[in-house]
């Protein structure tokens, strides 16, 4: 007795792309800032703001362009990263515009710029440039693994970016920190772009060296101590971060640079001892530099005694920031009804979180921090889903850099740690920050698309012949 069977190929089940979910979330991400904008206009003038339609259409257009490009070039990417970034960017634009209106009212020059003052349209322009860079990343970076080829070129590029503010005639010393360069009429913060380039270098380097760095020579107090010759990389990175802190007096970039390396080193080796070494070296370096560097020492003193009468002129901003958080209470005074413009010139950049704290209260600040936490969580989830070690390390490095930046900025504004001079991602006024962070999100979306994309189904073979199975 015989029977005849045919060989067949079982295709893989296609995973849902979640692009419609992203589109629905993007609608909320545009509507929420638009309602906030209307709220501010009603609070300030008792009428709908004249730029309401332009603002809504502008933010909606940017979000729509981003969504179309993701749908076409990264169809299986994480559906939350773009909406979360959009809502933060939109709320930042609203609060920057709100602070600008207060400043114009104080100067009795309300009609000087029409519906917008200079900062708000500039920030909208920077957001558009950021979306353009986001689009370019998704269109031209077909596979994130291509970046691995540029591991050591990235190292050179990162060092150049970090040293640019020290070049005479190019670097700008603003309020004691040498972290800006002036090109034409614009000031650029190279450190914002350096964090992405450094993450590429660290990911490529640690992928190759992780086995050697994971080896332990002895165990001490429950920790596996690395071999002496393997301490070289962390000492070099530590020394570079200290040099940045000394010559540029930039506590934020130094913490970001070294912290990101330690996080990626821990993920690559799974050795807790690297975290302990990193914390000890970071504390030792910060205390050492603060003992002889006047600018860093001044920021530490302002952190310890923000209300001291003898130093109130230097610590007025942090004191006003703490009072803004206190006056906001749980639910806040309402958008447009606070007095955080008293913080001064940095209210729309370094201290913008204090404006949210006063006008949206503890609930609003927790919502903002939750959105940041979700972005970091989606980045970590992308790292876990990535199939290649380089993608895992790069995703965790970018997510870690984003998380560290949020921590050092919010911690400084709230008085948890000394001020760092960095800006809150997406919320704060500043072109370098918003452009670099849109590029960061673009790379994460590219990695998540590669990680979530289902394997292609094998094509059936039309020439397959029937096989005869003969049974007795």
HUNOR-V851268 format. One line per field, one symbol per residue. ss: DSSP state (a for helix, b for strand, c for the rest). psi: psi as a letter, one per 20 degrees, with the letter a starting at -180 (. if undefined). Layout:
ss: ???
psi: ???
This chain:
ss: cbbbbcccccccccccccaaaaaaaaaaaaaaaaaaaaaaaaaaaccccccaaaaaaaaaaaaaaaaaaaaaacccccccaaaaaaaaaaaaaaaaaaaaaaaaaacccccccccccaaaaaaaaaaaaaaaaaaaaaaacccaaaaaaaaaaaaaaaaaaaaaaaccccbbbbccbbbbbbbccbbbcaaaaaaaaaaaaaaaaaaaaaaaaacbbbbbccbbbbcaaaaaaaaaaaaaaaaaaaacccaaaaaaaaaaaaaaaaaaaccaaaaaaaaaaaaaaaaaaacccaaaaaaaaaaaccccaaaaaaaaaaaaaaaaaaaacccccccccccaaaaccccccccaaaaaaaaaaaaaaaaaaaaaaaaaaaaaaaaaacccaaaaaaaaaaaaaaaaaaaaaaaaaaccccccccccccccccaaaaaaaaaaaaaaaaaaaaaaccccccccccccccbbbbcc
psi: pqqpqpqqpoqqppqqhkhhgggghhghhhhghghhggggghhgijrpqhjggggghgghgghggggggghgimhjrpihgggghghggghggghghghhgghhhhjllhjhjchqrhgghghhghgggghghgghghghnhphihhhhkghhhgggggghhigiippigqpoolipmjqqpocjqpqnhhhhhhghghgggggghhhjhghhiqqhrpplipoprqgiiigghhghggghhgghghilnhghgggggggggghgghhhkohhhgggggghggggggghhhioggghhhgghghmhjphijhhhjhghghghhgggihbgiriqpjjakiiihbhjhjehkhhhghhghiahggghgghhgghhggghghhgghiqiqhghghgghggggggggggghghhghijhrqqhjrqpphgqppggghghhhhghgghhgghghhipqpqpppqoijpqpppopq.
